[in-house]
Structures are given as structure tokens and as C-alpha cells.
Amino acid sequence: MVDHNQKLLQELLKKPGNNVCADCGSQGPDWASYNLGIFICMRCASIHRGMGAHISKVKHLDLDRWEDSQVQRMKEVGNIAAKNKYEERVPPCYRRPTKNDPQVLIEQWIRAKYEREEFCHPERQSYLSGTMVGFLMKRGKEDSRYQLRKFVLNENEDTLKYHVKENKEPKGVLKLSELNVSFAPSKIGHMNSMQLTFMKDGSTRHIYVYHEDPEVINCWYTAIRCAKLHLLQVAFPSTPQSDLILRLPKDFAREGWLWKTGPRPSDVHRRRWFTLDTRKLMYHDEPLDAYPKGEIFIGHESNGYQIKVSNTGNGCKEARFPFHLVTPERTFCLAATTHEDRAGWLAVIQQALKRPLTPQDSTIEATLVRKRTTSNSISIFSGR
């Protein structure tokens, strides 16, 4: 039999804001932090429990016994009031996580709110200064070993530099305004890892880094986002901040293995790791390659770009679900191993085809076209 307090909790769940997790927004929370007065999901509850009972006291809504005073606390606070307190001064550049985001992002969001109380005390937000110096483990370009490297973020110079030797000239200089950063735990195999993607000599370059401390890697991630927002605000002073935030680094729309053939009928299927970065579809030999083997620009459907689905086999046992990406210059023959995987790729590519072009998209297209016309040995539209 459901006791009186459990009935009260179920009624509280129906109030605005309480029907979703206070931290990640997932539907139907069945846990709560009764000292904070918030309803949370199981995933976030485990993070709360990890912070310790001196910060958050967690109970299941149905399986645990509730005291009258604990239910009263839930009634007094609730998710909306708690958000108003613990998220009062979240900077616009800070990425608020959702239920499908990497663990490190959700965990650091929760710890920033309740453990460090960063959004109640802005002076604790060290990532807003536009500068950061520290050490990260970086994967080598030619091998798979990770080495300790010094990284220096400087918003005023529009750069992120890394040094092989601390007191020597930087080994690499990345332009912040052209840099994308994303968490990559499953790809790199480390929970606290990031992928940095940027243009170098007309080609896309990937750098993979990690740090043992999840707070440190999240701080680097946020510092890069904040610096990029500040640069955008200077470059586009009349553009609403809400529009500029949409230009901040995003996770890749989709990544995974696909089969690809060259432009000739005799070309065989080759397995490639594909990454869709907004409108740039890159393919690699391996997921952690420093450079893509090729890059395909996906323009707007009104300019001759489209996808076509084929339900017939193509001679390759593994490539059972083919589709064609049509561009004004070439049709790319691709295939997925499963129907579900093909559907996922079709959905994200179709979204790109329908999305209006931006000035930044035109710059990317011009760069890729220039690379194609000036390089015969590394053609982005080759059959490799």
C-alpha cells in the first residue's frame, strides 16, 4: 500500500518543473535530493550520491521511506525554485547538458551547481577570463601514444597553442575563431577527453586530448566556448547573443562506419569512418586519424544537393543498405550495415540539406573547392 508521504510526493511530481529531472531534463524523475528539494533521474541521482551526503541526500520516491520533514522540504523548494537559486548566474557560453550528453558534462554541471556553487558565486567561474594555461595529454599525429603537452588559451590573440617543450616556441597554433571542440569519451576511450578540430593548410586537422581530472577537462571545454563567444560578440556587435550562441562549438551530428566506393563502376567498397560536422562530411581510415582522407561539402538542396535511397544490393555483403549523396560535381555511393544506421545518416544529412546556408558555410565550401582544384595528389573527391 502506498503511504501518505508517497502520495504527497506523487502529487508534487505533477507541479510545473517537477516532472523532469532538475539537472538533465529527462522525463519522469523517480529520485530526489531531499535536502536540496529537487526531483532527479537515476543517472543524476548516482552523481548526487557520489558528491556525498553533506551536499546531497538522495532517496528513491517509491522504494525508500520518507519522513514528514523530508516531504515538507520537497514541497517548500521544488525544481523551479532550486533552479532559480543554483542556476542564477550561468554564463551564456556554458553548455547546459541534456540527458544524452557525455557523463563528464553532466557530472561537472551538477558539481558546479551544488558542490562548487559556481553559478551563485561568479568569481568562481575561472573559465570566463579569456585565458587559460595548463597541461593535457595529447595523442601523437603519427602514432597512438599520448604525451603531456602544455596548452595556452589566449582570447586576445584568437589562439590556442600547444608546446612540446614548455619554454620553447609552440608546436601548434590553432585559431580559436575556427576551432570546434567536442567531448569524445567513447571514441578516445577515456571519460575525460576532447577532440579539437580546425583547418590547417586548407585541410581539416583533428587533435585528441584528455586529462585525468574531469573538472579540468570541462574547464578547458568551457573556456574555449566562452572565448569564442566573446570573439563573436566583437565581430558581430549587432547580432543577438542568442544567435551567436548557436555558432558555438557543437558535437558532431553523427559519426560511424560506412562503406564507400570510388567514382568508377569497378571501384571496390571500402570501410571508412565518417564524421558529419555541420555541412562537412569527412571520411577517415580510422576513427582517431589526424586528418580525414576526404571531405565532402553538403550544400543546400536548392543548389543540386540531395540524397537518394536504393533498396537493391550493391555486390558487397557488409554494405547491405546503400544510399547516394548527390552533389553538383559527383554522386557519392555510400552504404550502411544496418537499416537503422542508414536511417540515422539519412536523417542528419537531410537536416543539413534543408538548413539555410550561412556565410561561414560559404567559406568552408570555398576552401574545399580551392583545395580540390589545386591539389591532384590529395583530391577530396578522389575514389579513395
ZAVEX-100908 format. One record per residue (C-alpha): residue number from 1; y, x, z; residue in one letter. Coordinates in Angstrom, 2 decimals. Each point is the difference from the previous one (the first is absolute). Last residue first. Example, Ala and Ser with C-alpha at 12.3 -4.5 7.8 and 13.67 -1.06 7.14 Angstrom:
2
[atom 2, [-1.06, 13.67, 7.14], S]
[atom 1, [-3.44, -1.37, 0.66], A]
END
This chain:
384
[atom 384, [6.57, 39.94, -52.08], R]
[atom 383, [0.87, -2.03, -3.07], G]
[atom 382, [3.58, 1.12, -0.06], S]
[atom 381, [2.88, -2.31, 0.92], F]
[atom 380, [1.53, 2.24, 2.64], I]
[atom 379, [-0.16, 2.92, -2.36], S]
[atom 378, [-0.56, 3.33, 1.73], I]
[atom 377, [-0.56, 2.41, -2.92], S]
[atom 376, [2.29, -1.76, -2.43], N]
[atom 375, [3.06, -0.17, 2.20], S]
[atom 374, [3.48, -0.93, -1.21], T]
[atom 373, [-0.59, -3.58, -1.17], T]
[atom 372, [-2.15, -1.07, 2.95], R]
[atom 371, [2.26, 1.59, 2.60], K]
[atom 370, [3.06, -1.68, -1.46], R]
[atom 369, [-1.79, -3.35, 0.02], V]
[atom 368, [-1.01, 0.49, 3.64], L]
[atom 367, [3.52, 0.91, 1.05], T]
[atom 366, [1.56, -2.87, -1.96], A]
[atom 365, [-2.39, -2.49, 1.60], E]
[atom 364, [0.77, 1.30, 3.49], I]
[atom 363, [3.74, -0.28, -0.65], T]
[atom 362, [-0.41, -3.52, -1.36], S]
[atom 361, [-1.88, -1.00, 3.13], D]
[atom 360, [2.83, 1.38, 2.16], Q]
[atom 359, [2.50, -2.15, -1.93], P]
[atom 358, [-2.16, -3.02, 0.94], T]
[atom 357, [-2.40, -1.99, -2.19], L]
[atom 356, [-0.78, -3.58, 0.98], P]
[atom 355, [-3.50, -0.55, 1.46], R]
[atom 354, [-2.34, -1.92, -2.32], K]
[atom 353, [-2.00, 3.00, -1.24], L]
[atom 352, [-0.16, 1.49, 3.51], A]
[atom 351, [-1.46, -3.20, 1.42], Q]
[atom 350, [-2.56, -0.07, -2.82], Q]
[atom 349, [-1.01, 3.55, 0.91], I]
[atom 348, [-0.52, -1.02, 3.63], V]
[atom 347, [-2.13, -3.04, -0.86], A]
[atom 346, [-2.04, 1.66, -2.75], L]
[atom 345, [-0.93, 2.83, 2.35], W]
[atom 344, [-1.27, -2.36, 2.68], G]
[atom 343, [-1.91, -2.12, -2.51], A]
[atom 342, [-1.67, 3.14, -1.34], R]
[atom 341, [-1.10, 0.95, 3.50], D]
[atom 340, [-1.40, -3.47, 0.65], E]
[atom 339, [-1.97, 0.00, -3.25], H]
[atom 338, [-1.61, 3.30, 0.91], T]
[atom 337, [-0.26, 3.46, -1.55], T]
[atom 336, [3.44, -0.07, -1.61], A]
[atom 335, [0.92, 0.75, -3.60], A]
[atom 334, [2.85, 1.50, -1.97], L]
[atom 333, [0.85, 0.27, -3.70], C]
[atom 332, [3.64, 1.03, -0.42], F]
[atom 331, [1.78, -1.47, -3.02], T]
[atom 330, [2.65, 2.27, -1.44], R]
[atom 329, [3.64, 0.35, -1.00], E]
[atom 328, [1.58, -3.38, 0.84], P]
[atom 327, [-2.26, -0.26, 3.08], T]
[atom 326, [-3.19, -2.07, 0.39], V]
[atom 325, [-2.15, 0.40, 3.10], L]
[atom 324, [-3.49, -1.11, -0.93], H]
[atom 323, [-2.70, -1.39, 2.27], F]
[atom 322, [-3.65, 0.77, 0.62], P]
[atom 321, [-2.40, -1.27, 2.69], F]
[atom 320, [-3.35, 1.78, -0.25], R]
[atom 319, [1.18, 3.60, 0.03], A]
[atom 318, [-3.08, 1.33, 1.86], E]
[atom 317, [-2.46, -0.69, -2.85], K]
[atom 316, [2.33, 1.23, -2.73], C]
[atom 315, [-0.45, -1.50, -3.47], G]
[atom 314, [3.05, -2.22, 0.06], N]
[atom 313, [-1.34, -3.29, 1.30], G]
[atom 312, [1.70, -3.27, -0.83], T]
[atom 311, [2.33, -1.97, 2.26], N]
[atom 310, [3.18, 1.66, -1.28], S]
[atom 309, [3.32, -0.50, 1.73], V]
[atom 308, [3.31, 0.82, -1.62], K]
[atom 307, [3.00, 1.45, 1.78], I]
[atom 306, [3.54, 0.06, -1.34], Q]
[atom 305, [2.98, 2.18, -0.92], Y]
[atom 304, [1.89, -0.89, -3.17], G]
[atom 303, [3.56, 0.10, 1.29], N]
[atom 302, [0.10, -3.55, 1.41], S]
[atom 301, [-2.94, 0.90, 2.26], E]
[atom 300, [2.17, 2.48, 1.88], H]
[atom 299, [-1.01, 3.65, 0.10], G]
[atom 298, [-3.06, 1.73, 1.42], I]
[atom 297, [0.40, 3.76, -0.41], F]
[atom 296, [-3.29, 1.87, -0.27], I]
[atom 295, [-0.51, 3.38, 1.64], E]
[atom 294, [-2.76, 2.53, -0.63], G]
[atom 293, [-2.10, 2.61, 1.75], K]
[atom 292, [1.94, -0.63, 3.18], P]
[atom 291, [1.13, 3.07, 1.95], Y]
[atom 290, [-0.90, 1.27, 3.48], A]
[atom 289, [-3.44, -1.61, -0.18], D]
[atom 288, [-1.08, -1.75, 3.20], L]
[atom 287, [-1.67, -3.07, -1.56], P]
[atom 286, [-1.95, 2.03, -2.60], E]
[atom 285, [0.18, 0.29, -3.81], D]
[atom 284, [3.33, -1.82, 0.01], H]
[atom 283, [1.62, -3.04, -1.58], Y]
[atom 282, [3.57, -1.18, 0.44], M]
[atom 281, [1.42, -3.46, -0.66], L]
[atom 280, [3.77, 0.14, 0.41], K]
[atom 279, [1.72, -3.34, 0.33], R]
[atom 278, [0.04, -0.32, 3.82], T]
[atom 277, [-2.37, 2.88, 0.84], D]
[atom 276, [-3.43, -1.08, -1.29], L]
[atom 275, [-2.62, 2.64, 0.76], T]
[atom 274, [-3.20, 0.49, -1.99], F]
[atom 273, [-2.86, 2.38, 0.83], W]
[atom 272, [-1.88, 0.64, -3.23], R]
[atom 271, [-3.59, -0.50, -1.20], R]
[atom 270, [-0.40, 0.92, -3.66], R]
[atom 269, [-1.25, -2.23, -2.77], H]
[atom 268, [-0.78, 1.75, -3.27], V]
[atom 267, [2.26, 0.39, -3.01], D]
[atom 266, [-1.63, -0.96, -3.31], S]
[atom 265, [2.29, -2.99, -0.55], P]
[atom 264, [3.04, 2.32, 0.28], R]
[atom 263, [2.90, -0.66, 2.38], P]
[atom 262, [-1.75, 1.43, 3.08], G]
[atom 261, [-2.15, -1.94, 2.44], T]
[atom 260, [0.59, -0.96, 3.63], K]
[atom 259, [-2.17, -1.11, 2.92], W]
[atom 258, [1.74, -1.00, 3.19], L]
[atom 257, [-0.07, 1.37, 3.55], W]
[atom 256, [2.57, -1.08, 2.56], G]
[atom 255, [3.63, -0.43, 0.95], E]
[atom 254, [2.28, -3.03, 0.15], R]
[atom 253, [3.65, -0.96, 0.50], A]
[atom 252, [0.69, 3.42, 1.47], F]
[atom 251, [1.68, -0.22, 3.37], D]
[atom 250, [3.74, -0.34, -0.20], K]
[atom 249, [2.91, 2.37, 0.51], P]
[atom 248, [3.43, -1.69, 0.23], L]
[atom 247, [1.36, -1.89, -3.00], R]
[atom 246, [-0.41, -3.43, 1.63], L]
[atom 245, [2.19, 1.24, 2.84], I]
[atom 244, [2.83, 0.41, -2.51], L]
[atom 243, [-0.10, -3.71, -0.84], D]
[atom 242, [0.27, -1.02, 3.67], S]
[atom 241, [2.85, 2.48, 0.44], Q]
[atom 240, [2.06, -1.89, -2.53], P]
[atom 239, [1.24, 2.18, -2.89], T]
[atom 238, [3.72, 0.86, 0.12], S]
[atom 237, [-0.45, 3.52, 1.36], P]
[atom 236, [-2.67, 0.99, -2.55], F]
[atom 235, [-0.29, 3.81, 0.12], A]
[atom 234, [1.09, 0.29, 3.64], V]
[atom 233, [-2.21, -2.87, 1.15], Q]
[atom 232, [-2.88, 1.42, -2.03], L]
[atom 231, [0.34, 3.37, 1.73], L]
[atom 230, [-0.03, -1.72, 3.41], H]
[atom 229, [-3.11, -1.95, -0.98], L]
[atom 228, [-1.74, 3.19, -1.12], K]
[atom 227, [0.78, 1.70, 3.31], A]
[atom 226, [-1.42, -2.98, 1.90], C]
[atom 225, [-3.21, -0.06, -2.05], R]
[atom 224, [-0.51, 3.75, 0.41], I]
[atom 223, [0.62, -0.23, 3.76], A]
[atom 222, [-2.48, -2.89, 0.25], T]
[atom 221, [-2.84, 1.96, -1.56], Y]
[atom 220, [0.81, 3.11, 2.00], W]
[atom 219, [0.08, -2.04, 3.23], C]
[atom 218, [-3.29, -1.65, -0.92], N]
[atom 217, [-1.59, 3.42, -0.45], I]
[atom 216, [1.33, 1.14, 3.38], V]
[atom 215, [-1.06, -3.12, 1.90], E]
[atom 214, [-3.53, 0.28, -1.41], P]
[atom 213, [-0.42, 3.52, 1.44], D]
[atom 212, [-2.65, 2.01, -1.85], E]
[atom 211, [2.25, 0.38, -3.02], H]
[atom 210, [-0.78, -0.61, -3.67], Y]
[atom 209, [1.10, 1.00, -3.48], V]
[atom 208, [-0.88, -0.66, -3.65], Y]
[atom 207, [2.37, 0.98, -2.83], I]
[atom 206, [-0.06, -1.77, -3.37], H]
[atom 205, [1.92, 1.06, -3.10], R]
[atom 204, [1.06, -2.21, -2.91], T]
[atom 203, [1.02, 1.88, -3.10], S]
[atom 202, [3.39, 0.66, -1.65], G]
[atom 201, [0.46, 3.40, 1.60], D]
[atom 200, [-0.81, -1.42, 3.45], K]
[atom 199, [0.31, -3.71, 0.75], M]
[atom 198, [-0.96, -1.27, 3.46], F]
[atom 197, [-2.87, -1.33, 2.09], T]
[atom 196, [-0.53, 0.77, 3.70], L]
[atom 195, [-3.29, -1.27, 1.44], Q]
[atom 194, [-0.26, -0.48, 3.73], M]
[atom 193, [-2.53, 0.55, 2.78], S]
[atom 192, [-0.55, -0.99, 3.61], N]
[atom 191, [-3.43, -1.66, -0.22], M]
[atom 190, [-1.56, 2.88, -1.93], H]
[atom 189, [-2.41, -0.38, -2.90], G]
[atom 188, [2.56, 0.71, -2.71], I]
[atom 187, [-0.68, -3.20, -1.94], K]
[atom 186, [-0.83, -2.24, 2.94], S]
[atom 185, [3.01, 1.17, 2.00], P]
[atom 184, [2.61, -0.03, -2.81], A]
[atom 183, [3.40, -1.08, 1.38], F]
[atom 182, [2.63, -0.10, -2.70], S]
[atom 181, [2.99, 2.06, -1.07], V]
[atom 180, [1.94, -0.24, -3.26], N]
[atom 179, [2.60, 2.62, -0.87], L]
[atom 178, [2.68, -0.26, -2.69], E]
[atom 177, [3.01, -0.30, 2.35], S]
[atom 176, [-1.54, 2.59, 2.30], L]
[atom 175, [-0.17, 2.73, -2.63], K]
[atom 174, [-2.91, 2.23, 0.93], L]
[atom 173, [0.49, 3.76, 0.36], V]
[atom 172, [-3.16, 2.08, 0.18], G]
[atom 171, [-0.93, 3.48, 1.16], K]
[atom 170, [3.15, 0.22, 2.09], P]
[atom 169, [1.59, 3.45, 0.40], E]
[atom 168, [-1.40, 2.03, 2.88], K]
[atom 167, [0.47, -0.30, 3.76], N]
[atom 166, [-2.82, -2.49, 0.67], E]
[atom 165, [-2.50, 1.31, -2.49], K]
[atom 164, [-1.66, -2.50, -2.32], V]
[atom 163, [3.14, -2.11, 0.11], H]
[atom 162, [0.55, -3.66, -0.84], Y]
[atom 161, [3.19, -1.68, -1.11], K]
[atom 160, [1.06, -3.66, 0.02], L]
[atom 159, [3.32, -0.30, -1.75], T]
[atom 158, [3.02, -2.25, -0.63], D]
[atom 157, [2.23, 2.84, 1.26], E]
[atom 156, [1.79, -2.25, 2.50], N]
[atom 155, [-3.31, -1.72, 0.86], E]
[atom 154, [-1.66, 3.23, 1.06], N]
[atom 153, [-3.71, -0.10, 0.87], L]
[atom 152, [-1.65, 3.35, 0.73], V]
[atom 151, [-3.78, 0.48, -0.05], F]
[atom 150, [-1.83, 3.06, 1.37], K]
[atom 149, [-3.56, 0.36, -1.21], R]
[atom 148, [-3.33, 0.23, 1.81], L]
[atom 147, [-2.84, 0.29, -2.53], Q]
[atom 146, [-2.48, -2.58, -1.25], Y]
[atom 145, [-2.82, 1.19, -2.24], R]
[atom 144, [-1.05, -2.07, -3.00], S]
[atom 143, [0.86, 2.50, -2.70], D]
[atom 142, [2.50, 0.51, -2.83], E]
[atom 141, [2.99, -1.95, 1.32], K]
[atom 140, [-0.78, 0.72, 3.62], G]
[atom 139, [0.01, -2.85, 2.49], R]
[atom 138, [2.81, 0.04, 2.54], K]
[atom 137, [-0.27, -0.09, 3.81], M]
[atom 136, [3.44, -0.87, 1.33], L]
[atom 135, [2.61, 2.00, 1.91], F]
[atom 134, [3.47, -1.09, 1.05], G]
[atom 133, [3.65, -0.41, -0.88], V]
[atom 132, [1.83, -3.30, -0.39], M]
[atom 131, [3.41, -1.00, -1.28], T]
[atom 130, [1.57, -3.31, -0.98], G]
[atom 129, [0.70, -0.89, 3.63], S]
[atom 128, [-1.82, -3.35, 0.00], L]
[atom 127, [-3.50, 1.35, 0.77], Y]
[atom 126, [0.89, 0.85, 3.61], S]
[atom 125, [0.07, -3.67, 1.01], Q]
[atom 124, [0.20, 0.52, 3.78], R]
[atom 123, [3.80, -0.44, -0.01], E]
[atom 122, [-0.64, -3.51, -1.33], P]
[atom 121, [-1.23, -1.20, 3.43], H]
[atom 120, [-1.44, -3.53, -0.19], C]
[atom 119, [-1.60, 0.70, -3.38], F]
[atom 118, [-1.52, 3.25, 1.20], E]
[atom 117, [-1.70, -1.62, 2.99], E]
[atom 116, [-2.30, 3.05, 0.31], R]
[atom 115, [-3.03, -1.93, 1.26], E]
[atom 114, [0.83, -3.58, -1.05], Y]
[atom 113, [1.60, 0.08, -3.42], K]
[atom 112, [-0.68, 3.56, -1.20], A]
[atom 111, [-3.58, -0.26, 1.26], R]
[atom 110, [-0.53, -3.18, -2.01], I]
[atom 109, [1.55, 1.41, -3.17], W]
[atom 108, [-1.92, 3.25, 0.53], Q]
[atom 107, [-3.29, -1.90, 0.13], E]
[atom 106, [0.78, -2.13, -3.04], I]
[atom 105, [0.98, 2.97, -2.16], L]
[atom 104, [-2.89, 2.18, 1.15], V]
[atom 103, [-2.51, -2.79, -0.64], Q]
[atom 102, [0.93, -0.36, -3.65], P]
[atom 101, [1.51, -3.32, -1.14], D]
[atom 100, [-2.01, -3.16, -0.65], N]
[atom 99, [1.40, -2.04, 2.91], K]
[atom 98, [3.63, 0.71, -0.77], T]
[atom 97, [2.15, 2.91, 1.12], P]
[atom 96, [3.78, 0.09, 0.38], R]
[atom 95, [1.21, 3.03, -1.93], R]
[atom 94, [3.12, 1.44, 1.59], Y]
[atom 93, [2.87, 0.45, -2.49], C]
[atom 92, [1.86, -3.03, 1.34], P]
[atom 91, [0.11, 1.51, 3.50], P]
[atom 90, [-1.76, -2.10, 2.67], V]
[atom 89, [2.68, -0.77, 2.56], R]
[atom 88, [-1.08, -3.19, 1.77], E]
[atom 87, [-3.70, 0.43, -0.67], E]
[atom 86, [-1.14, 0.12, 3.66], Y]
[atom 85, [2.36, -2.69, 1.30], K]
[atom 84, [0.31, -2.52, -2.81], N]
[atom 83, [-3.65, 0.58, -0.80], K]
[atom 82, [-0.98, -0.89, 3.57], A]
[atom 81, [2.03, -3.22, -0.16], A]
[atom 80, [-1.72, -0.99, -3.26], I]
[atom 79, [-3.51, 0.91, 1.14], N]
[atom 78, [-0.10, -1.88, 3.28], G]
[atom 77, [2.00, 0.65, 3.19], V]
[atom 76, [0.07, -2.61, 2.77], E]
[atom 75, [-3.21, -1.78, -1.07], K]
[atom 74, [-1.95, 3.24, -0.19], M]
[atom 73, [1.27, 0.90, 3.49], R]
[atom 72, [-1.07, -3.42, 1.28], Q]
[atom 71, [-3.47, 0.59, -1.39], V]
[atom 70, [-0.18, 3.24, 1.97], Q]
[atom 69, [1.27, -1.66, 3.19], S]
[atom 68, [-2.64, -2.74, -0.26], D]
[atom 67, [-2.79, 2.58, -0.26], E]
[atom 66, [-2.05, 0.27, -3.17], W]
[atom 65, [-3.74, 0.62, -0.26], R]
[atom 64, [-1.08, 1.85, -3.12], D]
[atom 63, [-2.06, -1.25, -2.93], L]
[atom 62, [2.43, -2.55, -1.41], D]
[atom 61, [3.43, 1.65, -0.36], L]
[atom 60, [-1.35, 3.55, 0.16], H]
[atom 59, [1.99, 2.17, 2.38], K]
[atom 58, [2.22, 3.07, -0.25], V]
[atom 57, [2.31, 1.63, 2.54], K]
[atom 56, [2.58, 2.16, -1.78], S]
[atom 55, [2.06, 2.93, 1.25], I]
[atom 54, [-1.51, 1.01, 3.36], H]
[atom 53, [-3.26, -1.47, -1.29], A]
[atom 52, [-0.42, 2.90, -2.42], G]
[atom 51, [1.19, 0.76, -3.51], M]
[atom 50, [-3.57, -0.31, -1.30], G]
[atom 49, [-0.17, -3.64, 1.10], R]
[atom 48, [3.02, -0.75, -2.15], H]
[atom 47, [-1.68, 1.70, -2.95], I]
[atom 46, [-3.17, -2.07, 0.53], S]
[atom 45, [2.14, -3.15, 0.21], A]
[atom 44, [1.57, 0.89, -3.36], C]
[atom 43, [-3.38, -0.21, -1.71], R]
[atom 42, [-1.02, -3.12, 1.95], M]
[atom 41, [3.14, -1.94, -0.92], C]
[atom 40, [3.03, -0.50, 2.24], I]
[atom 39, [1.77, -2.66, 2.09], F]
[atom 38, [2.88, 1.32, 2.09], I]
[atom 37, [1.20, -0.29, 3.62], G]
[atom 36, [0.49, 3.71, 0.65], L]
[atom 35, [-1.92, -0.27, 3.31], N]
[atom 34, [-2.54, -2.37, -1.55], Y]
[atom 33, [-0.81, 2.05, -3.07], S]
[atom 32, [-1.91, -2.56, -2.03], A]
[atom 31, [-3.11, -0.41, -2.12], W]
[atom 30, [-1.19, -2.70, -2.40], D]
[atom 29, [2.69, 0.36, -2.65], P]
[atom 28, [-0.36, -2.55, -2.82], G]
[atom 27, [1.77, 1.51, -2.99], Q]
[atom 26, [0.86, 3.65, -0.42], S]
[atom 25, [3.67, 0.89, 0.52], G]
[atom 24, [-0.52, 3.67, 0.90], C]
[atom 23, [1.65, 0.28, 3.43], D]
[atom 22, [0.59, -3.48, 1.47], A]
[atom 21, [-3.23, -1.27, -1.56], C]
[atom 20, [0.52, -3.43, -1.52], V]
[atom 19, [-0.18, -3.49, 1.51], N]
[atom 18, [2.44, 0.94, 2.77], N]
[atom 17, [3.04, 0.08, -2.26], G]
[atom 16, [0.76, -3.71, 0.22], P]
[atom 15, [-2.03, -1.70, 2.78], K]
[atom 14, [-3.60, -0.96, -0.75], K]
[atom 13, [-1.41, 2.99, 1.88], L]
[atom 12, [1.67, -1.31, 3.17], L]
[atom 11, [-2.18, -3.11, -0.17], E]
[atom 10, [-3.12, 2.15, -0.21], Q]
[atom 9, [1.21, 1.99, 3.00], L]
[atom 8, [0.52, -3.20, 2.00], L]
[atom 7, [-3.52, -1.15, -0.82], K]
[atom 6, [-1.32, 3.37, 1.15], Q]
[atom 5, [1.89, -0.41, 3.25], N]
[atom 4, [-1.51, -3.44, 0.69], H]
[atom 3, [-3.59, 1.08, -0.49], D]
[atom 2, [-2.07, -0.41, -3.17], V]
[atom 1, [-3.47, -1.25, 0.88], M]
END
